[in-house]
Amino acid sequence: MNRNQKAASGQKRVYVILLDPAVLQDQSRRIKNSLRSKPKRDPVKPCVYVGRTGLAVQKRFQNHKNGYKDSPVVKKYGLRLMPELYEHLNPMPYEEVVQMEKDLAEHLLADGYIVAGGK
């Protein structure tokens, strides 16, 4: 592995996954507890999951769907990645991605989304 590959491998990414609207009907306590919304949710905005990874984002999404280190909400309701909400933010060092995951989740909440994830 050369120096550029090592530097690139240390970079992390945030990502956003579109969730099926059926997630709002799920009565599972685990699922319900993972969703956050604000009182004045914008009904045209979808439900999303916000996460972070050191993998390629598509690979991380596939891991969720395959049940490997998955979030139950993504495994059951994840539809697709939403790169228009995160691609411009990536990549970044670990310390930044930890904060960005929280900030992105809060930003989406403030914008009317229902959000799962975003520690």
Secondary structure by P-SEA (a helix, b strand, c coil): ccaaaaaaaaccccbbbbbcccccccccaaaaaaccccccccccccccccccccccaaaaaaaaaacccccccccccccccccccccccccccaaaaaaaaaaaaaaaaaacccccccc
